[in-house]
């Protein structure tokens, strides 16, 4: 029996995974594609964005959300029952796309495809890692040796592991294809991203530049790597750990009233990011007088806004934003800054 191919799309928060997948679904060329989405945070923002696009042929039942924690830590409890249900359908999908949380390690998920419940019916066609070109070029995922040396001189007992760098290395090392997204934000001739990828990219893995995640699906699908059969060639910093720990990261939701001035809200969000070193802000906003829902997406100080769909008849227009950053964030201070209180 032919096995159904699955593509794992990984990459840090805000790298552009959802944009990449949305473009793929819009250009699926008649393929029946099922999508499994995992998010860090208690609001299903990414699923909402996909469903809000009204993509032809993309049915509501084809988009499954796993919101009980990071997928790499809940494989047995959440992922295996979900993919088994997709495979058991009377008319199973032609292809499965799995969007991991931006804080997930891809390797435990790939390992799940070796489990008896899955291995005879599905295979990992490829692992696609999306990186934010501007964030990598700015050194977001690299340790600052001078800063670490200075801190250790003051207190040698301090642990200065960079959780962002660990995630970056694991996600790049596992990739069969690396998408350097937001490439339009790099100056001509900039080689900093290539230099950051080179030490961790496996031999033969291609790098493709993209803007807004717009790539031909033929580039992403049909890699035919059977990734689960080559786990030993995909090194991970966490290979000896039984479980991936997310204690370095935290998230919370800020609920606001109607947004009369979206520009002013964005200015407050940018200020909050600058003061509190927030990784990611995303959500939906209710703008009075507008029948459509406003999507708000921020990576660092870079924000975008757009109206994606009408508010449904059975939902109350609302404004909710998910804030993701390091554990110990000043939640009260961030909420006050966003509310302009």
HELIX and SHEET records of a PDB file:
HELIX    1   1 UNK A   17  UNK A   26  1                                  10    
HELIX    2   2 UNK A   45  UNK A   52  1                                   8    
HELIX    3   3 UNK A   60  UNK A   62  5                                   3    
HELIX    4   4 UNK A   71  UNK A   73  5                                   3    
HELIX    5   5 UNK A   75  UNK A   79  3                                   5    
HELIX    6   6 UNK A   80  UNK A   87  1                                   8    
HELIX    7   7 UNK A  106  UNK A  111  1                                   6    
HELIX    8   8 UNK A  112  UNK A  114  5                                   3    
HELIX    9   9 UNK A  116  UNK A  119  1                                   4    
HELIX   10  10 UNK A  133  UNK A  137  1                                   5    
HELIX   11  11 UNK A  145  UNK A  154  1                                  10    
HELIX   12  12 UNK A  163  UNK A  173  1                                  11    
HELIX   13  13 UNK A  183  UNK A  185  5                                   3    
HELIX   14  14 UNK A  192  UNK A  198  1                                   7    
HELIX   15  15 UNK A  217  UNK A  220  1                                   4    
HELIX   16  16 UNK A  227  UNK A  233  5                                   7    
HELIX   17  17 UNK A  262  UNK A  276  1                                  15    
HELIX   18  18 UNK A  331  UNK A  339  1                                   9    
SHEET    1   A 7 UNK A  63  UNK A  66  0                                        
SHEET    2   A 7 UNK A  33  UNK A  38  1                                        
SHEET    3   A 7 UNK A  95  UNK A  99  1                                        
SHEET    4   A 7 UNK A   4  UNK A  10  1                                        
SHEET    5   A 7 UNK A 122  UNK A 132  1                                        
SHEET    6   A 7 UNK A 177  UNK A 181  1                                        
SHEET    7   A 7 UNK A 206  UNK A 209  1                                        
SHEET    1   B 5 UNK A 249  UNK A 256  0                                        
SHEET    2   B 5 UNK A 319  UNK A 326 -1                                        
SHEET    3   B 5 UNK A 280  UNK A 285 -1                                        
SHEET    4   B 5 UNK A 292  UNK A 299 -1                                        
SHEET    5   B 5 UNK A 302  UNK A 310 -1                                        
END                                                                             
